[in-house]
Amino acid sequence: MEILVSGSRGLVGAALVPALESGGHRVRRLVREGGEGNDCIVWQPEAGRIEREKLAGIDAVIHLAGEPITGRWTAAKKQRIRQSRIAGTRLLAETLAQLSPRPRVFLCASAIGYYGDRADTWLDEDSALGTGFLAEVCRDWEAAADPARVAGIRVATMRLGVVLSRHGGALGAMLLPFRLGFGGRVGTGQQWWSWISIEDVVGGIQHALTAETLSGPVNLVAPQPVTNTEFTHALGRVLRRPAILPAPAALLRLALGEMADGLLLSSARVRPARLLASGYQFRQSELTPALRVLLEIQD
Ligand SMILES: NC(=O)c1ccc[n+]([C@@H]2O[C@H](COP(=O)([O-])OP(=O)(O)OC[C@H]3O[C@@H](n4cnc5c(N)ncnc54)[C@H](OP(=O)(O)O)[C@@H]3O)[C@@H](O)[C@H]2O)c1
């Protein structure tokens, strides 16, 4: 397939693109700047600009781009988180809808932030929208893909959980403090973290490219979520370090502002119902073995 990928240099994109290429696909990258050659297509999502003429012949689109959600959520940062996703998704969806022939599939990233903070309730793709900033962003981000859907393109909005990779993201940020023995639970530790290994993010997206039954929301999380306390203990055990220094919620709120509640303290116990129903087989279903593989640590 000829596949267009936005956000190709991010945590997910950097793992996905080589996997697609070694699977025999040809990848074109949608970049804001710094890309050269025929395989790079330049866009400025918020200005509504995209090199349309270079999009001919595309079979599939995987849209990952958006302002990183880590960092202090100032009003300006929140505006960038929101606008980069909504403007980018709408521009892509409208552009794809006008192509002839149109691509067959549009896979658009979203997040389990859609469900908000939901204590111990099991959540699947039919669960209701939550409340809060991230839930509203996810709702509008997914809706921005509608022009592609209306044009008859198969659209799946991939609600990613906490992506585990040693190259960055949540696990990448936790490694140094844990290795130094400063690891511990976050807040009460009772909040559910629906994690997924980077291997299954890549595998799940590749599966969704050809799984014709998959459209609409698709949770991209491992089948066995854990509480933050369980996560902390598993990481401490795998690294053979104590993990007993809790990070109190009040301190996190002081250091990180609203992001602490939106990301670290929020609880979402999410099931990958549609991915499993469509026949996807997870490479990593359980956290401890997944961490050993990710961190290349022997038993
Ligand atoms: N990682 C996770 O745990 C996680 C969890 C839930 C949801 N997600 C979502 O999944 C997608 C991919 O995640 P990721 O971890 O790979 O993200 P990432 O590492 O933050 O990379 C996202 C990419 O977005 C582009 N980008 C950055 N700022 C932008 C802006 N202001 N406007 C437009 N594009 C911008 C960059 O691509 P270029 O420089 O190539 O343009 C960047 O490589 C994101 O939308 C993210 O919100 C991730």
The ligand as an SDF file (V2000), in Angstrom:
LIG
                    3D

 48 52  0  0  0  0  0  0  0  0999 V2000
    2.1380    8.3450   23.4820 N   0  0  0  0  0  0  0  0  0  0  0  0
    1.0300    8.1160   24.1850 C   0  0  0  0  0  0  0  0  0  0  0  0
    1.0730    7.5440   25.3080 O   0  0  0  0  0  0  0  0  0  0  0  0
   -0.3190    8.5320   23.6410 C   0  0  0  0  0  0  0  0  0  0  0  0
   -1.4610    8.2490   24.4010 C   0  0  0  0  0  0  0  0  0  0  0  0
   -2.7070    8.6330   23.8980 C   0  0  0  0  0  0  0  0  0  0  0  0
   -2.7940    9.2810   22.6840 C   0  0  0  0  0  0  0  0  0  0  0  0
   -1.6750    9.5470   21.9710 N   0  0  0  0  0  0  0  0  0  0  0  0
   -1.8140   10.2760   20.7070 C   0  0  0  0  0  0  0  0  0  0  0  0
   -1.2660    9.5400   19.6380 O   0  0  0  0  0  0  0  0  0  0  0  0
   -0.6150   10.4210   18.7060 C   0  0  0  0  0  0  0  0  0  0  0  0
    0.8230    9.9710   18.5210 C   0  0  0  0  0  0  0  0  0  0  0  0
    1.4460    9.9450   19.8020 O   0  0  0  0  0  0  0  0  0  0  0  0
    3.0160   10.1730   19.9880 P   0  0  0  0  0  0  0  0  0  0  0  0
    3.3160    9.7960   21.4040 O   0  0  0  0  0  0  0  0  0  0  0  0
    3.7640    9.5540   18.8800 O   0  0  0  0  0  0  0  0  0  0  0  0
    3.0900   11.7610   19.8650 O   0  0  0  0  0  0  0  0  0  0  0  0
    4.4030   12.6840   19.8390 P   0  0  0  0  0  0  0  0  0  0  0  0
    5.6410   11.8880   20.1110 O   0  0  0  0  0  0  0  0  0  0  0  0
    4.1120   13.8400   20.7360 O   0  0  0  0  0  0  0  0  0  0  0  0
    4.5020   13.1280   18.2980 O   0  0  0  0  0  0  0  0  0  0  0  0
    3.4220   13.6950   17.6340 C   0  0  0  0  0  0  0  0  0  0  0  0
    3.8780   14.3260   16.3240 C   0  0  0  0  0  0  0  0  0  0  0  0
    2.9810   15.4250   16.1170 O   0  0  0  0  0  0  0  0  0  0  0  0
    3.6320   16.4440   15.3810 C   0  0  0  0  0  0  0  0  0  0  0  0
    3.3810   17.7230   16.0850 N   0  0  0  0  0  0  0  0  0  0  0  0
    3.9660   18.1920   17.2160 C   0  0  0  0  0  0  0  0  0  0  0  0
    3.4660   19.3970   17.5300 N   0  0  0  0  0  0  0  0  0  0  0  0
    2.5380   19.6840   16.5770 C   0  0  0  0  0  0  0  0  0  0  0  0
    1.6820   20.7990   16.3380 C   0  0  0  0  0  0  0  0  0  0  0  0
    1.6680   21.8660   17.1610 N   0  0  0  0  0  0  0  0  0  0  0  0
    0.8780   20.7420   15.2480 N   0  0  0  0  0  0  0  0  0  0  0  0
    0.8650   19.6700   14.4170 C   0  0  0  0  0  0  0  0  0  0  0  0
    1.6690   18.6110   14.5780 N   0  0  0  0  0  0  0  0  0  0  0  0
    2.4860   18.6190   15.6540 C   0  0  0  0  0  0  0  0  0  0  0  0
    5.0890   16.0940   15.2750 C   0  0  0  0  0  0  0  0  0  0  0  0
    5.2860   15.6320   13.9580 O   0  0  0  0  0  0  0  0  0  0  0  0
    6.2040   16.3780   12.8730 P   0  0  0  0  0  0  0  0  0  0  0  0
    7.2990   17.0760   13.6020 O   0  0  0  0  0  0  0  0  0  0  0  0
    6.6780   15.2540   11.9960 O   0  0  0  0  0  0  0  0  0  0  0  0
    5.3010   17.3040   12.1280 O   0  0  0  0  0  0  0  0  0  0  0  0
    5.2620   14.9440   16.2470 C   0  0  0  0  0  0  0  0  0  0  0  0
    6.1710   14.0230   15.7920 O   0  0  0  0  0  0  0  0  0  0  0  0
   -0.7210   11.8390   19.2890 C   0  0  0  0  0  0  0  0  0  0  0  0
   -1.7630   12.5320   18.6730 O   0  0  0  0  0  0  0  0  0  0  0  0
   -1.0340   11.5900   20.7580 C   0  0  0  0  0  0  0  0  0  0  0  0
   -1.8220   12.6010   21.3490 O   0  0  0  0  0  0  0  0  0  0  0  0
   -0.4260    9.1920   22.4210 C   0  0  0  0  0  0  0  0  0  0  0  0
  1  2  1  0
  2  3  2  0
  2  4  1  0
  4  5  1  0
  4 48  2  0
  5  6  2  0
  6  7  1  0
  7  8  2  0
  8  9  1  0
  8 48  1  0
  9 10  1  0
  9 46  1  0
 10 11  1  0
 11 12  1  0
 11 44  1  0
 12 13  1  0
 13 14  1  0
 14 15  2  0
 14 16  1  0
 14 17  1  0
 17 18  1  0
 18 19  2  0
 18 20  1  0
 18 21  1  0
 21 22  1  0
 22 23  1  0
 23 24  1  0
 23 42  1  0
 24 25  1  0
 25 26  1  0
 25 36  1  0
 26 27  1  0
 26 35  1  0
 27 28  2  0
 28 29  1  0
 29 30  1  0
 29 35  2  0
 30 31  1  0
 30 32  2  0
 32 33  1  0
 33 34  2  0
 34 35  1  0
 36 37  1  0
 36 42  1  0
 37 38  1  0
 38 39  2  0
 38 40  1  0
 38 41  1  0
 42 43  1  0
 44 45  1  0
 44 46  1  0
 46 47  1  0
M  CHG  2   8   1  16  -1
M  END
$$$$
